[in-house]
Amino acid sequence: MIRGYVLIETEVGATKMVGDAVRHIKSAFGKITAVDTVTGPYDVIVQLEAEDLDHLGKAITSEVATVEGVQRTTTCLSVNLA
């Protein structure tokens, strides 16, 4: 299992709409475990889990990034340093 955090920049005024839309995605490639609207350089942060990096990438590029109002995404992968 791999976990990623998708940091989303939205179009002006679209933060709530994007957050709501992402919350309702039924991903074919992974599981959206959390969606938070935030302040700062990003507007929405999504926690996403998938069985491998390919599935995670497909969930991001074909599902999350295509939501209307998403301007840009940055993905941070969770790693185990133990």
C-alpha positions in Angstrom: 0.0 0.0 0.0 1.2 3.5 -0.9 -0.1 6.8 0.5 0.1 10.2 -1.1 -1.0 13.6 -0.2 -2.3 15.7 -3.1 -1.9 19.4 -2.5 -4.4 21.2 -4.7 -4.4 24.8 -5.9 -7.9 25.9 -7.1 -9.2 28.6 -9.3 -10.3 31.7 -7.3 -13.6 31.1 -5.5 -13.6 27.3 -6.4 -12.2 25.9 -3.1 -15.5 24.7 -1.6 -16.7 23.3 -4.9 -13.4 21.4 -5.5 -13.4 20.0 -1.9 -16.9 18.8 -2.2 -16.3 17.2 -5.6 -13.2 15.4 -4.5 -15.1 14.1 -1.4 -17.6 12.4 -3.7 -15.1 10.7 -6.0 -15.5 6.9 -6.0 -12.0 6.1 -7.2 -11.4 3.1 -9.4 -7.7 3.2 -8.6 -7.4 3.8 -4.9 -9.2 5.1 -1.8 -9.6 8.8 -0.8 -9.2 8.7 3.0 -9.4 12.4 3.8 -10.2 15.7 2.1 -9.4 19.0 3.9 -9.8 22.6 2.8 -6.9 24.6 4.2 -5.4 28.0 4.2 -2.0 28.9 2.8 -0.4 28.3 -0.6 -2.7 25.3 -1.2 -6.5 25.2 -1.0 -7.4 21.5 -0.6 -5.3 18.6 0.7 -6.3 15.1 -0.2 -5.0 11.9 1.4 -5.1 9.0 -1.0 -4.1 5.3 -0.7 -3.5 2.8 -3.5 -2.0 -0.6 -4.0 1.0 0.8 -5.9 2.5 3.9 -7.5 0.8 3.3 -10.9 -2.7 3.2 -9.3 -2.0 6.2 -7.2 -0.8 8.1 -10.3 -3.9 7.1 -12.2 -6.2 8.2 -9.4 -4.5 11.6 -9.3 -4.3 12.3 -13.0 -7.6 10.8 -14.2 -9.8 11.5 -11.2 -8.5 14.2 -8.8 -6.8 16.5 -11.3 -9.7 16.5 -13.7 -12.2 18.0 -11.2 -13.5 21.3 -12.4 -11.8 24.2 -10.7 -8.5 22.4 -10.0 -5.7 24.6 -11.3 -2.6 22.6 -10.2 -1.7 19.6 -8.1 1.5 18.7 -6.2 1.8 15.2 -4.8 3.9 14.2 -1.7 4.4 10.5 -1.2 4.5 9.0 2.3 7.7 7.0 3.0 8.8 4.7 5.8 12.3 5.7 7.0 12.6 2.9 9.5 
